[in-house]
Amino acid sequence: MSQVVKLEAYQERALMLSLEHRRLNLYLDKGLGKTVVMLSALVARSVLERIGKVLIIMPKYLVDQDTWLNEMRKWEHTKHLTVSKIIGDADKRRAAIEAEADVYFVSYTMLVWLCDNYATYWPFDYVIADESSYLRNHSTNRFKAFKRVHEQVRYYYNLTGSPSPNGIKNLWAPNYMIDQGARLGRNITAFTRRWFVKDYTGFNNLPRPGAQEEILEAIKDVTISMSKEDYLNMEPMHYVEIPVNLLPGEMKEYKELEKKAVLNLKGDIITGVNAVAVTTKLRQFTGGCVYVCDETGNRSNKRVITSAEKLNALVSLIEELDSCVIVAYTYVHERERIMKVLPQAVNLKDVKDVETQWNCGKIPILLIQSGSGSHGLNLQVGGNKVIWFSPTWNYEDEDQLNSRLHRKGQTKPVMVYRLVCPGTIDRIIYTRLVSKGTTEELVMEYFKGLKSKYLGLNR
């Protein structure tokens, strides 16, 4: 049953700014109600003037889960909006675009196809890029394709709670869609030259002193930024570390693998590419299972169990908590092993209407792979506990997933439990995650320490 919306004062402010600007960054923190703000702005705009077709670009799972559609049906003033989803094969996509509707949904995975096939005559007058951090990489085909058509868009809005999840260099590409580079540079080279310098390796760009302040000042007239700490009366998230000690024999194997990983790095200079690849096996090891290589050196589907300690700790913790929990995992073998010992667990990708099922208490254990399926979900009613079975180097992935519970409507303190194997890469990841550096930067820093430890090298 639909409800009459009552926007908070900060939401009213965001709504008014959306009506005052034809292109705007809405950096509203997770849980502040970005979706209802943009739907309200869309309805208000359509009353004020005639607008053409409206396109909302979003992660694929938000299309599959009908997240925006469910939000529309929730409110009295938006329940009338009709929707066409651009999905399926090419013929079905074209039919969806030609269908009469108020709003059209497309996933970022379909964006290249859409731009390539409708570059000459772009049919959408009003575009919302939900989770616009998906456009942060200027080198992707997704960004390049949308760049070719964005000037045909009359109204454009970047919508995200994580505008620069891995550093300020993420700000250039989405902001190019706002002003074609007028504020931050016509191209990424100009942006980089103005605000960054090379590090000692020559491979990585570091911000100049004061760069962040200057960049934020440059875009402030086309940006509204709000933090939930400033607008929601909520307790901060509580983080609890659960030490999981590997058995002596397992730790010995881990240290041998760690040393071998360092020796396998080519040359004295550590780059982000080779370092990230090498850490994968270490992370798999602490999770309890690693993929092994075939005789050619390529990864096979064969797996070797390395430890059951984390799995045992997870089972014990869930029994102790005795409530609905989200478990974050990284690798497929982790999910499979978890589901084997916890048959009541449900994988996010296997649930059609996950918000309803979770919030009604019908899912006791919800498994979510880090980095693939957490943006935009409203899960605050169904529980308040997240367990990280394995860590992620990416700050945004952890913050986004935790914020599915820590958002407006949550009535309990949100508890985040981290299973950590002391003396391993787990501890390094969680220690350095708060710096919000890029994955490559964090991993490279880690390996510099290892090379010094094992080889006496400082590079």
C-alpha positions in Angstrom: 0.0 0.0 0.0 1.4 3.4 -1.0 2.2 6.1 1.5 2.2 9.9 1.4 5.8 11.0 1.4 7.1 13.4 4.1 10.6 14.5 3.1 13.1 15.6 5.7 14.4 19.2 5.6 17.7 18.0 4.0 15.8 16.0 1.4 13.7 19.1 0.6 16.9 21.0 0.1 18.3 18.4 -2.3 15.0 18.4 -4.2 15.0 22.1 -4.7 18.6 22.2 -5.9 17.7 19.4 -8.4 15.0 21.6 -9.8 17.3 24.7 -9.9 20.0 22.8 -11.8 19.8 21.0 -15.1 23.1 19.1 -14.3 24.0 18.3 -10.7 26.0 16.0 -8.5 24.0 14.7 -5.6 26.5 13.1 -3.2 24.0 12.0 -0.6 25.5 9.5 1.9 24.1 5.9 2.0 20.8 5.9 3.9 19.8 9.5 3.3 17.0 8.6 0.8 18.6 9.6 -2.6 16.0 7.5 -4.5 12.9 9.2 -3.2 14.5 12.6 -3.6 15.2 12.0 -7.3 11.8 10.5 -7.9 10.2 13.5 -6.3 12.3 15.9 -8.3 11.3 14.0 -11.5 7.6 14.3 -10.7 8.0 18.0 -9.8 9.9 18.7 -13.0 7.3 17.0 -15.1 4.6 19.3 -13.6 6.7 22.4 -14.2 7.5 21.7 -17.8 7.2 19.0 -20.5 10.2 16.7 -20.5 11.1 13.9 -22.9 12.0 10.3 -22.1 13.6 9.7 -18.7 16.4 7.2 -18.4 17.8 5.8 -15.1 21.1 4.0 -15.4 21.8 1.7 -12.5 23.8 -1.5 -11.6 22.3 -4.6 -13.1 21.2 -6.1 -9.9 19.1 -3.0 -9.1 17.3 -3.6 -12.4 16.9 -7.3 -11.6 15.7 -6.6 -8.0 13.3 -3.8 -9.1 14.7 -1.5 -6.4 13.6 1.7 -8.1 10.3 0.2 -9.2 9.6 -0.8 -5.6 10.4 2.7 -4.4 8.0 4.2 -6.9 5.2 1.9 -5.8 5.9 2.8 -2.2 4.8 6.5 -2.5 1.5 8.0 -3.4 3.0 10.7 -5.6 5.1 8.3 -7.7 3.1 5.1 -7.9 1.5 6.2 -11.2 4.9 6.2 -13.0 5.1 3.6 -15.7 8.4 1.7 -16.4 10.0 0.0 -19.3 13.1 -2.1 -18.6 15.7 -2.2 -21.3 16.7 -5.9 -21.0 16.9 -9.1 -23.0 18.1 -9.6 -26.5 18.6 -6.7 -29.0 15.0 -6.9 -30.3 13.5 -6.8 -26.8 15.7 -3.9 -25.9 14.6 -1.9 -28.9 11.0 -2.7 -28.2 11.5 -1.5 -24.6 12.9 1.8 -25.8 10.0 2.3 -28.3 7.4 1.4 -25.7 5.4 4.2 -24.1 6.6 4.7 -20.5 7.4 7.5 -18.0 10.7 6.0 -17.0 13.2 3.6 -18.7 15.6 1.5 -16.7 19.0 0.3 -18.1 21.9 -1.3 -16.4 25.5 -0.1 -16.8 26.3 -3.4 -18.5 23.9 -2.4 -21.3 25.0 1.2 -21.6 27.6 0.7 -24.3 25.1 -1.1 -26.5 22.5 1.7 -25.9 25.0 4.5 -26.7 26.3 2.7 -29.8 22.9 2.0 -31.2 21.3 5.4 -30.5 24.3 7.8 -30.8 22.8 9.7 -33.8 19.4 10.1 -32.2 19.6 9.9 -28.5 16.0 9.3 -27.2 16.4 10.3 -23.6 16.0 13.9 -22.4 16.5 13.4 -18.7 19.1 11.0 -17.3 19.9 9.9 -13.7 23.1 8.0 -13.2 22.4 6.0 -10.0 25.6 4.9 -8.3 27.5 7.1 -10.7 30.8 5.9 -9.3 30.3 3.2 -12.0 31.4 6.0 -14.4 34.5 6.9 -12.5 37.0 5.2 -14.7 37.6 7.3 -17.8 39.3 4.4 -19.6 36.3 2.1 -19.7 34.1 1.5 -22.8 31.2 2.5 -20.6 32.5 6.0 -20.0 33.7 6.5 -23.5 30.3 5.4 -25.0 28.3 7.7 -22.7 30.7 10.6 -23.3 29.7 10.4 -27.0 26.0 11.0 -26.3 25.9 13.0 -23.1 25.7 16.4 -24.8 22.3 15.4 -26.2 21.0 15.0 -22.6 19.1 18.1 -21.3 18.9 17.1 -17.7 21.6 15.0 -16.0 22.2 14.0 -12.4 25.0 12.0 -10.8 23.6 10.2 -7.8 25.9 8.4 -5.4 27.0 8.1 -1.7 30.5 7.3 -2.7 31.8 9.9 -5.2 35.5 9.2 -4.7 35.6 5.7 -3.0 39.3 5.2 -3.8 40.6 8.8 -3.9 40.0 12.1 -5.6 41.1 10.9 -9.0 37.7 9.2 -9.3 36.0 12.6 -9.5 37.1 13.7 -13.0 35.1 11.3 -15.2 31.6 11.7 -13.6 32.1 15.4 -13.4 32.9 15.5 -17.1 29.3 14.6 -17.7 28.2 17.6 -15.7 30.2 20.4 -17.6 32.3 18.7 -20.3 35.4 19.3 -18.3 35.0 23.1 -17.7 35.8 22.8 -14.0 38.2 19.9 -13.7 39.9 19.8 -17.1 38.8 19.0 -20.6 40.6 15.6 -20.4 42.1 13.4 -17.8 45.6 14.5 -18.7 44.8 18.1 -17.9 43.2 17.0 -14.6 46.2 14.9 -13.7 48.8 17.5 -14.5 47.0 20.1 -12.5 46.5 18.2 -9.3 48.8 15.2 -9.2 52.5 14.3 -9.3 54.2 11.0 -10.0 55.5 8.8 -7.1 59.0 7.4 -6.9 58.2 4.5 -9.2 56.8 6.7 -11.9 53.8 4.5 -12.2 51.4 6.1 -9.8 49.9 9.6 -9.4 49.8 11.1 -6.0 47.6 14.2 -5.1 49.5 17.5 -4.7 49.2 19.2 -1.3 45.8 20.9 -1.1 44.5 19.1 -4.2 41.3 17.7 -2.6 40.3 21.1 -1.2 40.8 22.8 -4.6 38.9 20.1 -6.5 35.9 20.2 -4.2 35.9 24.0 -4.3 35.9 23.8 -8.2 32.7 21.7 -8.3 30.8 23.0 -5.3 28.4 25.1 -7.4 27.2 22.0 -9.2 27.3 19.7 -6.2 25.3 19.0 -3.1 27.0 16.8 -0.5 25.5 15.4 2.6 26.8 13.0 5.3 24.4 10.8 7.3 26.4 11.7 10.4 25.2 15.3 10.0 21.5 14.5 9.2 20.6 11.2 10.8 20.4 10.7 14.5 22.1 7.3 14.4 24.7 5.5 16.4 28.0 5.0 14.4 28.6 1.4 13.3 30.4 -0.8 15.8 33.3 -2.9 14.5 34.2 -6.1 16.3 37.3 -8.0 15.3 37.1 -11.8 15.8 40.6 -13.3 15.9 40.8 -16.6 14.0 44.2 -18.3 14.6 45.5 -20.6 11.9 46.9 -23.9 13.3 50.7 -24.0 13.6 51.1 -26.1 10.5 48.7 -23.9 8.5 50.6 -20.8 9.6 53.9 -22.3 8.5 52.4 -23.1 5.1 51.0 -19.5 4.9 54.4 -18.0 5.6 56.0 -20.2 2.9 53.4 -19.1 0.4 53.9 -15.5 1.4 57.7 -15.7 0.9 57.1 -17.5 -2.5 54.8 -14.7 -3.5 57.5 -12.1 -2.9 60.1 -14.1 -4.8 57.8 -14.5 -7.7 57.5 -10.7 -8.2 59.5 -9.8 -11.2 62.3 -7.2 -10.7 62.8 -4.9 -7.8 60.0 -2.5 -8.6 56.6 -3.4 -7.4 53.7 -2.4 -9.6 50.0 -2.5 -8.8 49.3 -5.1 -11.4 51.7 -7.8 -10.3 51.2 -7.1 -6.6 47.4 -7.4 -6.7 47.6 -10.7 -8.6 50.1 -12.2 -6.1 48.0 -11.3 -3.0 45.0 -13.3 -4.3 46.3 -16.6 -3.2 47.2 -15.3 0.3 43.6 -14.0 0.7 42.2 -17.4 -0.5 44.5 -19.2 2.0 43.1 -17.4 5.0 39.6 -18.1 3.7 40.4 -21.7 3.8 40.8 -22.8 0.2 43.0 -22.0 -2.8 42.8 -22.7 -6.5 45.8 -24.5 -7.8 47.6 -24.1 -11.2 47.8 -26.7 -13.9 51.1 -27.9 -15.4 51.1 -24.8 -17.7 50.9 -22.4 -14.8 47.3 -21.4 -15.4 44.7 -21.5 -12.7 42.6 -24.7 -12.8 39.3 -25.5 -11.2 41.0 -27.8 -8.7 41.0 -26.5 -5.2 43.0 -27.4 -2.1 41.5 -26.9 1.4 44.0 -24.9 3.5 42.1 -24.4 6.8 38.7 -24.9 8.4 39.3 -22.3 11.2 37.5 -19.4 9.7 34.5 -21.6 8.7 34.4 -23.0 12.2 34.6 -19.4 13.7 31.7 -18.3 11.4 29.4 -21.1 12.5 30.2 -20.4 16.2 29.6 -16.7 15.8 26.3 -17.1 14.0 25.1 -19.5 16.7 26.1 -17.0 19.3 24.3 -14.0 17.6 21.1 -16.0 17.1 19.6 -13.5 14.7 19.4 -12.7 11.0 22.9 -11.8 9.6 24.5 -10.8 6.4 27.8 -12.7 5.6 30.1 -11.0 3.1 32.4 -13.2 1.1 34.9 -12.8 -1.7 35.5 -16.1 -3.6 33.0 -18.6 -5.0 34.5 -21.4 -3.1 33.9 -19.5 0.2 30.2 -19.2 -0.6 30.0 -22.9 -1.5 31.7 -24.0 1.7 29.6 -21.7 3.8 26.4 -23.0 2.3 27.5 -26.5 2.9 27.9 -26.0 6.7 25.0 -23.5 6.9 22.3 -24.9 4.6 19.9 -22.2 5.8 22.1 -19.5 4.1 20.7 -17.9 1.0 22.8 -16.3 -1.7 21.8 -12.8 -2.8 21.8 -13.7 -6.5 19.3 -16.5 -5.9 16.6 -14.3 -4.4 14.2 -12.4 -6.6 12.8 -9.9 -4.1 15.6 -9.8 -1.6 14.5 -6.6 0.2 11.1 -8.0 1.0 12.3 -11.4 2.0 15.1 -10.1 4.2 13.1 -7.3 5.8 10.3 -9.7 6.6 12.7 -12.0 8.5 12.4 -14.9 6.0 16.2 -15.0 5.3 18.2 -16.0 8.4 21.6 -15.8 6.7 22.1 -13.7 3.5 25.3 -14.2 1.6 26.6 -11.2 -0.4 29.8 -11.2 -2.5 31.8 -8.1 -1.8 31.7 -5.6 -4.7 28.8 -7.3 -6.6 25.4 -6.5 -5.3 25.2 -4.2 -2.4 24.5 -0.7 -3.8 21.0 0.5 -3.5 19.5 -2.2 -1.3 17.4 -1.2 1.7 18.0 -4.0 4.3 17.8 -1.9 7.5 14.5 -3.4 8.7 15.5 -7.0 8.6 18.7 -7.0 10.7 21.6 -5.1 12.1 24.6 -7.5 11.8 27.2 -8.0 9.1 30.0 -10.6 9.2 33.0 -10.2 6.9 34.2 -13.7 6.3 37.0 -12.4 4.1 38.3 -8.9 3.8 38.3 -6.6 0.7 41.0 -4.1 -0.2 38.3 -1.8 -1.6 36.9 0.7 0.9 33.8 1.4 -1.1 32.8 -2.3 -1.3 32.9 -2.6 2.5 31.3 0.7 3.2 28.5 0.2 0.7 27.6 -3.3 2.0 27.7 -2.2 5.7 25.5 0.8 4.8 22.7 -1.5 3.6 21.9 -1.8 7.3 23.3 1.5 8.6 20.7 3.8 7.1 17.5 5.7 7.8 15.0 3.4 9.4 17.5 1.3 11.3 16.4 1.1 15.0 19.3 -0.9 16.4 23.1 -0.4 16.6 24.7 -1.8 13.5 27.4 -4.4 14.3 30.1 -5.3 11.9 32.1 -8.4 12.7 35.4 -9.1 10.9 37.0 -12.5 11.0 40.7 -11.9 11.0 43.6 -14.3 10.9 46.4 -12.6 13.0 49.8 -12.4 11.3 48.3 -12.7 7.8 47.2 -10.4 5.0 43.8 -10.1 6.8 45.3 -7.9 9.4 47.1 -5.7 6.8 44.0 -5.2 4.8 41.8 -4.1 7.7 44.6 -1.8 9.1 45.1 0.0 5.8 41.5 0.0 4.5 40.7 3.2 6.4 43.2 5.2 4.4 40.9 4.9 1.3 43.9 4.4 -1.0 43.4 2.5 -4.3 43.7 -1.2 -4.2 46.9 -1.0 -6.1 48.4 1.5 -3.8 47.5 -0.5 -0.6 48.8 -3.8 -2.0 52.1 -2.2 -3.2 52.7 -0.7 0.2 52.1 -4.2 1.7 54.6 -5.8 -0.6 57.2 -3.2 0.0 57.2 -4.3 3.6 57.4 -8.0 2.6 60.3 -7.5 0.2 62.2 -5.7 3.0 61.4 -8.5 5.4 62.4 -11.4 3.1 64.9 -9.9 0.7 66.2 -6.8 2.4 64.9 -4.6 -0.4 63.2 -1.2 0.1 61.5 -1.0 -3.3 
